[in-house]
Amino acid sequence: MNYSKNHSISKKLAKSTLWISLAAILSPILFYYTQYKDTGIKSVVEFPNKLGIVAPIILFLVYLGLLISMLKQKFEKTDINILFSFSALILSFYLILLYSRIFTV
């Protein structure tokens, strides 16, 4: 099947952001077992507003929904690939900011 150039770019972008987001999700496990297992994490993150908790949960659910639909269709839909890439990048950025807040002593 002959695809357009935009499809191949969105497919590569979706695959790369999938790996980036998985690395951002799984990196605290590595940090915990290499540096903080014996001493523990001493910082406490507080959310002064309920929206600070609800919005990341909704973002993660959107990420999972797009991930499931993208993998079910095997990267064939360009629009789902691009939407997944945006949500994965936003989720990765949010998680990096959250981890920098938690893991800094």
Secondary structure, DSSP 8 states (H G I E B T S, - for coil): ----HHHHHHHHHHHHHHHHHHHHHHHHHHHIIIIITTT--------SSTHHHHHHHHHHHHHHHHHHHHHHTTT--HHHHHHHHHHHHHHHHHHHHHHHHHH--
